[in-house]
């Protein structure tokens, strides 16, 4: 019997590094999905724990209730030790300070968050078991968020390519939606995870404070919540309608990079959408109408399968994305999101 080949020191180092990167990408997907789906810091902690993550808060010096950072790890198998990563080492926009820009801020929300962080640190039960993460989205909620996403794509057409803060925000929200859907239906990271990872690159700003604040646009942050709350892993027509607009958002980011002369970034997004996401979209059912009782609008957005078959179109003068359906309505919601309130 022949002996199996051993590994030299360099190969062992490479294997260890690759394993560490697998951990990092898996953690980033779950953290991004949980953060994008949450309207508060306490909700984020609970959602992240629901995905199986271990969370460890970093407290301000000489305090046990002022959280200034965090680390996460996958729950290890018996006999193994967790591999911890700081939020900022996953991605710059996953630092706790950056995540907090998207959440409600009040004395009560700070107290609620501290309580959940303390419970996570001690591996105790969640403090609240009746949070928004337990809400059930109805069919109309999917339609309303699809409208928000449709209007976002329309607004991105007129957005200057050098408005880095707003482009980063749009890419971050779209990335969070794909990450949440990936977590929900992909047993191992697949095309949805790859799309989320590629869009997240655009969300990374070297000096976020130097770019000012994003201009107000229709929010699609809540779409991550919808995918996380989906009752089944089966693909649905409502998901298809929403995905069409998420893909159109990716088109917008892609063509923004083209127009800005960032060829490498554009090619990376084009490759992941056409080579990985396109075959996935071809398996989606036909989309539902964006509103109850409405007829299809002239020039309505193509189905996800159509997008998958045609690939990315070339840049057109004066337009960064394909034609989309009718103007969307913006629905007010308390907190950071403009989406509808969920049914309980």
C-alpha positions in Angstrom: 0.0 0.0 0.0 1.4 3.3 -1.0 1.8 6.0 1.6 -0.2 9.2 1.1 1.7 12.3 0.1 2.6 14.6 3.0 2.4 18.4 3.0 5.3 20.7 3.2 5.3 23.7 5.5 4.3 26.1 2.7 1.3 23.9 1.7 0.2 23.7 5.3 0.4 27.5 5.6 -1.7 27.9 2.4 -4.3 25.4 3.6 -4.6 27.2 7.0 -4.9 30.5 5.2 -7.6 29.2 2.8 -9.5 27.7 5.8 -9.3 31.0 7.6 -10.6 32.9 4.5 -13.5 30.4 4.3 -14.4 31.2 7.9 -14.1 34.9 7.2 -16.4 34.8 4.1 -19.0 32.7 5.9 -19.0 35.0 8.9 -19.2 38.1 6.7 -22.3 36.7 4.9 -24.1 36.0 8.1 -23.2 39.3 9.8 -24.1 41.3 6.7 -27.5 39.5 6.3 -28.3 39.9 10.0 -27.3 43.6 10.1 -29.2 44.5 6.9 -32.3 42.7 8.1 -32.3 44.5 11.5 -33.8 47.9 12.5 -31.9 48.0 15.8 -28.7 46.9 17.4 -30.5 44.5 19.8 -32.3 42.9 16.9 -29.0 42.5 15.1 -27.5 40.6 18.0 -30.5 38.3 18.2 -30.6 37.7 14.4 -26.8 37.0 14.3 -27.2 34.5 17.2 -30.1 32.8 15.3 -27.8 32.1 12.4 -25.6 30.1 14.8 -22.9 32.7 15.3 -21.1 33.3 18.6 -20.8 37.0 19.5 -18.4 38.6 21.9 -18.7 42.3 22.7 -15.8 44.6 23.3 -16.5 47.0 26.1 -15.2 50.5 26.7 -12.5 50.5 29.3 -13.7 50.0 32.9 -17.3 49.4 31.7 -19.5 46.4 31.3 -22.4 48.1 29.5 -20.8 50.3 26.8 -20.1 48.2 23.8 -17.6 49.7 21.3 -16.9 46.7 19.1 -17.5 43.0 18.6 -16.0 39.7 17.5 -17.9 36.8 15.9 -17.1 33.1 15.4 -18.9 30.1 13.9 -20.1 27.7 16.6 -17.4 25.0 16.7 -17.9 21.3 16.7 -17.3 19.5 19.9 -13.7 19.5 20.9 -12.7 22.4 18.7 -12.2 26.0 19.6 -14.0 28.9 17.9 -12.1 31.1 15.4 -12.8 34.7 16.3 -12.9 37.6 13.9 -13.4 41.3 14.7 -16.3 42.9 12.8 -13.9 45.3 11.1 -11.7 42.5 9.9 -14.6 41.0 8.0 -15.2 44.3 6.1 -14.8 48.0 6.9 -18.6 48.6 6.6 -19.2 45.8 9.2 -17.5 47.7 12.0 -20.0 48.3 14.8 -19.7 52.1 14.4 -20.6 51.7 10.7 -23.5 49.4 11.4 -24.9 51.8 14.0 -25.4 54.4 11.3 -28.3 52.3 9.9 -30.1 51.7 13.2 -32.4 53.7 15.5 -30.6 55.4 18.4 -32.2 56.2 21.7 -31.4 55.6 25.4 -33.9 52.7 25.4 -32.4 51.1 22.3 -28.9 51.4 23.8 -30.1 49.6 27.0 -31.8 46.9 25.0 -28.6 46.4 22.9 -26.4 46.2 26.0 -28.7 43.6 27.5 -28.5 41.4 24.4 -24.8 41.8 24.1 -24.3 40.7 27.7 -26.5 37.7 27.1 -24.5 36.8 24.0 -21.2 37.2 25.9 -22.4 34.7 28.5 -24.0 32.4 26.0 -27.3 32.9 27.8 -30.8 33.0 26.3 -31.8 36.0 24.3 -33.4 38.7 26.5 -36.3 39.3 24.1 -38.1 36.5 22.2 -40.8 38.7 20.7 -38.7 41.0 18.5 -39.4 42.1 14.9 -37.3 39.2 13.7 -40.3 37.0 14.6 -42.8 38.9 12.4 -44.3 37.2 9.4 -44.2 39.2 6.1 -47.4 39.1 4.1 -47.7 39.0 0.3 -48.3 42.7 0.1 -45.1 43.5 1.9 -43.1 41.8 -0.9 -44.9 44.0 -3.4 -44.3 47.1 -1.5 -40.5 46.5 -1.2 -40.4 45.6 -4.9 -41.9 49.1 -5.6 -39.2 50.6 -3.3 -36.5 48.8 -5.2 -38.0 49.8 -8.6 -37.9 53.5 -7.6 -34.4 53.1 -6.3 -33.2 51.9 -9.7 -34.9 54.8 -11.4 -33.2 57.3 -9.0 -29.8 55.7 -9.5 -30.1 56.6 -13.2 -29.6 60.2 -12.3 -27.1 59.8 -9.5 -23.6 61.2 -10.2 -20.9 58.6 -10.5 -18.8 60.4 -8.0 -21.4 60.4 -5.2 -19.4 57.7 -3.4 -21.4 57.7 -0.2 -24.8 57.1 -1.9 -23.4 54.5 -4.3 -21.8 52.7 -1.3 -25.2 52.7 0.5 -27.1 51.3 -2.4 -24.5 48.6 -3.0 -24.5 47.8 0.8 -28.2 47.3 0.9 -28.3 45.2 -2.2 -25.4 43.1 -0.9 -27.3 42.6 2.4 -30.3 41.4 0.5 -28.4 38.9 -1.5 -26.5 37.8 1.6 -29.8 37.2 3.5 -31.2 35.2 0.6 -28.0 33.2 0.3 -28.2 32.3 4.0 -31.8 31.3 3.7 -31.5 28.9 0.7 -27.9 28.1 0.0 -26.5 25.3 2.2 -23.0 26.3 1.1 -22.2 29.8 -0.4 -23.3 29.8 -4.1 -24.2 32.5 -6.7 -26.3 34.6 -4.3 -23.4 34.7 -1.8 -20.9 35.5 -4.6 -23.1 38.4 -5.8 -23.4 39.7 -2.2 -19.6 39.5 -1.8 -18.9 41.3 -5.0 -21.4 44.1 -4.4 -20.0 44.5 -0.9 -16.7 45.7 -2.4 -18.4 48.8 -3.7 -19.7 49.4 -0.2 -16.2 49.7 1.3 -15.1 53.4 1.6 -11.6 54.0 2.8 -12.6 57.1 4.7 -16.4 57.0 5.1 -16.6 60.3 7.0 -14.8 62.1 4.2 -17.5 61.4 1.7 -20.4 63.0 3.6 -23.8 61.4 4.0 -25.7 59.5 1.3 -28.6 61.4 -0.4 -32.0 60.2 0.6 -33.2 57.4 -1.7 -35.9 54.7 -1.4 -34.7 52.1 1.0 -34.2 48.5 0.1 -32.6 47.6 3.4 -35.7 45.8 4.5 -35.5 43.3 1.7 -32.9 41.4 3.7 -35.5 41.0 6.4 -38.0 39.6 3.9 -35.5 36.9 2.7 -34.5 36.1 6.3 -38.2 35.7 7.2 -39.2 33.6 4.2 -41.2 30.6 5.5 -39.8 28.2 2.9 -36.6 27.7 1.0 -38.6 27.2 -2.2 -38.3 30.0 -4.8 -41.4 32.1 -5.2 -42.8 34.4 -7.8 -42.7 37.3 -5.3 -39.0 36.7 -4.8 -38.5 36.8 -8.6 -40.2 40.2 -8.9 -38.0 41.6 -6.1 -34.9 39.9 -7.5 -35.4 41.6 -10.9 -35.0 45.0 -9.2 -32.0 43.8 -7.1 -30.3 42.6 -10.3 -31.1 46.0 -11.9 -29.4 47.6 -8.9 -26.4 45.5 -9.6 -26.6 46.7 -13.3 -26.5 50.2 -12.0 -23.4 49.6 -9.8 -21.7 47.8 -12.7 -22.3 50.7 -15.2 -21.4 53.3 -12.6 -18.0 51.6 -12.4 -17.8 51.5 -16.3 -18.6 55.2 -16.6 -16.1 56.1 -13.8 -13.4 54.1 -15.7 -13.0 51.5 -13.0 -12.8 48.6 -15.4 -11.6 46.0 -13.0 -14.5 46.6 -10.6 -17.0 46.6 -13.4 -15.6 43.3 -14.9 -15.8 41.6 -11.5 -19.5 42.5 -11.1 -20.3 41.5 -14.7 -18.6 38.2 -14.3 -20.3 37.2 -11.1 -23.8 38.2 -12.4 -23.5 36.7 -15.9 -21.5 33.5 -15.0 -23.0 32.6 -11.6 -26.2 34.5 -11.0 -27.6 34.1 -14.5 -28.0 30.3 -14.3 -29.7 30.7 -11.0 -32.2 33.3 -12.3 -33.2 30.9 -15.1 -34.6 28.6 -12.4 -36.9 31.2 -10.9 -40.7 31.2 -11.4 -42.4 34.0 -13.4 -42.7 37.2 -11.3 -46.0 38.5 -9.9 -47.2 42.0 -10.6 -45.8 44.7 -8.4 -49.3 45.7 -7.3 -52.6 44.1 -6.5 -55.0 44.3 -9.5 -52.5 46.2 -11.7 -51.9 45.4 -15.4 -48.3 44.9 -16.5 -46.8 48.3 -17.3 -45.5 49.1 -20.7 -41.8 48.4 -20.9 -42.0 46.5 -17.6 -38.8 45.0 -16.2 -37.8 41.7 -17.7 -38.1 38.5 -15.7 -35.1 37.2 -13.8 -34.7 34.4 -16.4 -34.6 37.0 -19.2 -31.9 38.9 -17.4 -30.0 35.7 -16.9 -30.2 34.8 -20.6 -29.2 38.1 -22.0 -26.3 38.9 -19.6 -25.3 42.5 -19.0 -26.1 45.0 -21.7 -23.6 47.6 -22.9 -23.7 51.1 -21.4 -26.3 53.3 -23.1 -25.9 57.1 -23.2 -27.9 58.7 -20.4 -29.0 55.5 -18.8 -27.2 53.2 -16.4 -29.8 50.5 -16.1 -32.4 48.8 -18.3 -35.9 50.2 -18.4 -38.0 49.4 -15.4 -41.7 49.4 -14.5 -43.8 52.2 -13.3 -42.7 54.7 -10.6 -42.8 53.3 -7.2 -44.4 54.6 -4.1 -42.4 55.2 -1.0 -44.1 53.9 2.2 -43.1 55.3 5.6 -42.0 53.1 8.4 -40.7 53.9 11.8 -36.9 53.7 12.3 -34.4 53.6 9.5 -36.5 52.0 6.7 -39.1 53.3 4.3 -40.7 49.9 3.8 -44.0 48.7 5.2 -44.6 47.4 8.6 -44.8 43.6 8.9 -47.8 41.7 10.1 -47.5 40.0 13.4 
